[in-house]
Structure formats: C-alpha cells, structure tokens
Amino acid sequence: MDDEMVYYYDSYSILIINNQSKITRLYTPFSVLCIEAVDDLKFGCTFLVDEIFPDEDEMLLYKIYGNLYPYNYFSIIQH
C-alpha cells in the first residue's frame, strides 16, 4: 500500500489512512512486502506481521518470525 499513514495502533491492530483518504483497520496477522532488505528478510518477499510494538522513540516495530523490525522496511499489502 503506497503512502499509508498510521494514526493508531495497538499490539494486534493498526489503523491506517491511504492516499485516497480511505480509513482501514488491519488486524494481525497482516501481510507486508519487504521494500528494503533487513537481516535475513529479503527485498521483494512478503511476510506476516504477528504483532506491533513501539520502540523507545514511539517508532512502530513489526514482529515477524519472532523478531522486531522497523515498519519503514515494509509496505502493507491489502487484499
């Protein structure tokens, strides 16, 4: 999903507004596309987000395969 903005999240859901001003709540697990390789996660692969966390600076972290990754390495895939 291009240019999504996060307005609210908890551990198991995220409220986003896309560039057409459509509001959507996604519940975990949801799919993301890796847009920048990080650790063992390869560019262009899709992954499931199991949980959502804030870090100490309130940046979103996605829990994928038991590890935490910054949200900005991924783009949300909506079906």
MARBA-3410 file (N, C-alpha, C, O; in Angstrom, 1 decimal):
79
0.9,-1.2,0.0,0.0,0.0,0.0,0.9,1.2,0.0,1.8,1.4,0.9 ~ 0.7,2.1,-0.9,1.6,3.3,-1.1,1.1,4.4,-0.2,-0.1,4.7,-0.1 ~ 2.1,5.1,0.4,1.8,6.3,1.1,0.8,6.2,2.3,0.0,7.1,2.5 ~ 0.8,5.0,3.0,-0.1,4.9,4.1,0.4,5.7,5.3,1.6,5.9,5.4 ~ -0.5,6.2,6.1,-0.2,6.9,7.3,-0.8,6.2,8.4,-2.0,5.8,8.4
-0.1,5.9,9.5,-0.6,5.3,10.7,-1.1,6.3,11.6,-0.4,7.3,12.0 ~ -2.3,6.1,12.1,-2.9,7.0,13.0,-3.2,6.4,14.4,-3.3,7.2,15.4 ~ -3.2,5.1,14.5,-3.5,4.5,15.8,-3.0,3.0,15.6,-3.2,2.4,14.6 ~ -2.5,2.5,16.7,-2.2,1.1,16.7,-2.2,0.5,18.1,-2.1,1.3,19.1 ~ -2.4,-0.8,18.2,-2.2,-1.5,19.5,-1.5,-2.7,19.1,-1.0,-2.9,18.0
-1.3,-3.6,20.0,-0.5,-4.8,19.7,-1.0,-5.7,18.6,-0.2,-6.4,18.0 ~ -2.3,-5.7,18.4,-2.8,-6.6,17.4,-3.7,-5.9,16.3,-4.4,-6.6,15.5 ~ -3.6,-4.6,16.1,-4.3,-4.0,15.0,-3.6,-2.6,14.7,-2.9,-2.1,15.6 ~ -3.9,-2.1,13.5,-3.3,-0.9,13.1,-4.4,-0.1,12.3,-5.1,-0.7,11.4 ~ -4.5,1.2,12.5,-5.5,2.0,11.8,-4.7,2.9,10.8,-3.8,3.6,11.3
-5.0,2.7,9.5,-4.2,3.5,8.5,-5.1,4.3,7.6,-6.3,3.9,7.5 ~ -4.6,5.3,7.1,-5.3,6.1,6.1,-4.4,6.1,4.8,-3.3,6.5,4.9 ~ -5.0,5.7,3.7,-4.2,5.7,2.5,-4.3,7.0,1.7,-4.9,7.9,2.2 ~ -3.6,7.1,0.6,-3.6,8.3,-0.2,-4.9,8.7,-0.8,-5.1,9.8,-1.3 ~ -5.9,7.8,-0.8,-7.3,8.1,-1.2,-8.2,8.5,0.0,-9.4,8.6,-0.2
-7.6,8.7,1.1,-8.3,9.0,2.4,-9.2,7.9,2.9,-10.1,8.2,3.6 ~ -8.9,6.7,2.5,-9.7,5.6,3.0,-9.1,5.1,4.3,-7.9,4.8,4.4 ~ -9.9,5.0,5.3,-9.5,4.5,6.6,-9.7,3.0,6.7,-10.8,2.5,6.4 ~ -8.7,2.3,7.2,-8.8,0.8,7.3,-8.1,0.4,8.6,-7.1,0.9,9.0 ~ -8.8,-0.5,9.3,-8.1,-1.2,10.4,-7.7,-2.6,10.0,-8.5,-3.4,9.6
-6.5,-2.8,10.2,-5.9,-4.2,9.9,-5.6,-4.9,11.2,-5.0,-4.3,12.1 ~ -6.0,-6.1,11.2,-5.7,-6.9,12.4,-4.6,-7.9,12.1,-4.5,-8.4,11.0 ~ -3.8,-8.2,13.0,-2.7,-9.2,12.8,-3.3,-10.5,12.8,-4.3,-10.8,13.4 ~ -2.7,-11.4,12.0,-1.6,-11.2,11.2,-2.0,-10.5,9.9,-3.1,-10.8,9.3 ~ -1.2,-9.6,9.4,-1.4,-9.0,8.1,-0.1,-9.1,7.3,1.0,-9.2,7.8
-0.3,-9.0,5.9,0.9,-9.2,5.0,1.6,-7.9,4.7,1.0,-6.8,4.6 ~ 2.9,-8.0,4.7,3.7,-6.8,4.3,4.7,-7.3,3.2,5.1,-8.4,3.1 ~ 5.1,-6.3,2.4,6.1,-6.5,1.3,7.4,-5.9,1.8,7.4,-4.7,2.2 ~ 8.5,-6.6,1.8,9.8,-6.1,2.2,10.3,-5.1,1.1,10.5,-5.6,0.0 ~ 10.4,-3.8,1.4,10.9,-2.9,0.4,12.3,-2.5,0.6,12.9,-1.7,-0.2
13.0,-3.0,1.7,14.4,-2.8,1.9,14.9,-4.0,2.7,14.4,-4.2,3.8 ~ 15.9,-4.7,2.2,16.3,-5.9,2.9,16.8,-5.5,4.3,17.5,-4.5,4.5 ~ 16.5,-6.4,5.2,16.9,-6.2,6.6,17.2,-7.5,7.2,16.3,-8.4,7.2 ~ 18.3,-7.7,7.9,18.7,-9.0,8.4,18.6,-10.1,7.4,19.1,-10.0,6.3 ~ 17.8,-11.2,7.7,17.6,-12.3,6.8,16.4,-12.1,5.9,16.1,-12.9,5.1
15.7,-11.0,6.0,14.5,-10.7,5.2,14.9,-10.1,3.9,15.5,-9.0,3.9 ~ 14.5,-10.7,2.8,15.0,-10.2,1.5,14.0,-9.3,0.9,12.8,-9.4,1.0 ~ 14.5,-8.3,0.1,13.8,-7.4,-0.7,12.8,-8.1,-1.6,13.2,-9.1,-2.2 ~ 11.6,-7.7,-1.7,10.6,-8.2,-2.6,9.8,-9.4,-2.0,8.9,-9.9,-2.7 ~ 10.2,-9.9,-0.9,9.4,-11.0,-0.3,8.3,-10.5,0.6,8.4,-9.4,1.1
7.3,-11.3,0.8,6.2,-11.0,1.6,6.3,-11.8,2.9,6.8,-12.9,3.0 ~ 5.8,-11.1,4.0,5.9,-11.7,5.3,4.6,-11.3,6.1,3.9,-10.4,5.7 ~ 4.3,-12.1,7.1,3.2,-11.8,8.0,3.6,-11.1,9.3,4.6,-11.6,9.9 ~ 3.0,-10.1,9.6,3.2,-9.3,10.9,2.4,-10.0,12.0,1.1,-10.0,11.9 ~ 3.0,-10.5,13.0,2.3,-11.2,14.1,1.8,-10.2,15.2,0.9,-10.5,15.9
2.6,-9.2,15.4,2.3,-8.2,16.5,3.0,-6.9,16.2,3.9,-6.8,15.4 ~ 2.5,-5.8,16.8,3.0,-4.5,16.6,3.5,-3.9,17.9,2.8,-4.1,19.0 ~ 4.7,-3.3,17.9,5.3,-2.7,19.1,5.8,-1.3,18.9,6.2,-1.0,17.7 ~ 5.8,-0.5,19.9,6.5,0.8,19.8,7.9,0.6,20.3,8.1,-0.2,21.2 ~ 8.9,1.3,19.8,10.2,1.3,20.4,10.3,2.5,21.4,9.3,3.2,21.6
11.5,2.8,21.9,11.6,3.8,22.9,11.3,5.2,22.3,11.0,6.2,23.1 ~ 11.4,5.4,21.0,11.1,6.6,20.4,9.7,6.7,19.7,9.4,7.5,18.9 ~ 8.9,5.7,20.1,7.5,5.6,19.6,7.4,5.2,18.1,6.4,5.4,17.5 ~ 8.5,4.7,17.6,8.5,4.2,16.2,7.9,2.8,16.2,8.1,2.0,17.1 ~ 7.1,2.5,15.1,6.5,1.2,15.0,7.5,0.1,14.7,8.4,0.3,13.8
7.3,-1.0,15.4,8.1,-2.2,15.1,7.1,-3.3,14.8,6.1,-3.5,15.4 ~ 7.4,-4.1,13.7,6.6,-5.3,13.4,7.4,-6.5,13.9,8.6,-6.7,13.7 ~ 6.6,-7.4,14.5,7.1,-8.7,14.9,6.9,-9.7,13.8,5.8,-10.0,13.4 ~ 8.0,-10.2,13.2,7.9,-11.1,12.1,8.9,-12.2,12.5,10.1,-12.0,12.8 ~ 8.4,-13.5,12.4,9.2,-14.6,12.8,9.9,-14.5,14.1,11.0,-15.0,14.3
9.2,-13.8,15.1,9.7,-13.7,16.4,10.7,-12.6,16.6,11.2,-12.4,17.8 ~ 11.0,-11.8,15.6,12.0,-10.7,15.7,11.3,-9.4,15.4,10.3,-9.4,14.7 ~ 11.8,-8.3,15.9,11.2,-7.0,15.7,12.0,-6.2,14.6,13.2,-6.2,14.6 ~ 11.2,-5.6,13.7,11.8,-4.8,12.6,11.1,-3.5,12.5,9.9,-3.5,12.6 ~ 11.8,-2.4,12.1,11.1,-1.1,11.9,10.1,-1.2,10.7,10.4,-1.8,9.7
9.0,-0.6,10.9,7.9,-0.7,9.9,8.3,-0.1,8.6,7.8,-0.5,7.5 ~ 9.3,0.8,8.5,9.6,1.5,7.3,10.4,0.6,6.3,10.7,1.1,5.2 ~ 10.7,-0.6,6.7,11.3,-1.5,5.8,10.2,-2.3,5.0,10.6,-3.2,4.1 ~ 9.0,-2.0,5.2,7.9,-2.8,4.7,6.8,-1.9,4.1,6.6,-0.7,4.6 ~ 6.0,-2.4,3.2,4.8,-1.8,2.7,3.7,-2.8,3.0,3.8,-4.0,2.7
2.6,-2.3,3.5,1.4,-3.1,3.8,0.7,-3.6,2.5,0.6,-2.8,1.6 ~ 0.4,-4.8,2.5,-0.3,-5.4,1.3,-1.8,-5.6,1.7,-2.0,-6.3,2.7 ~ -2.7,-5.0,1.0,-4.1,-5.2,1.3,-4.7,-6.0,0.2,-4.4,-5.8,-1.0 ~ -5.6,-6.9,0.6,-6.3,-7.8,-0.4,-7.7,-7.3,-0.7,-8.4,-7.9,-1.4
END
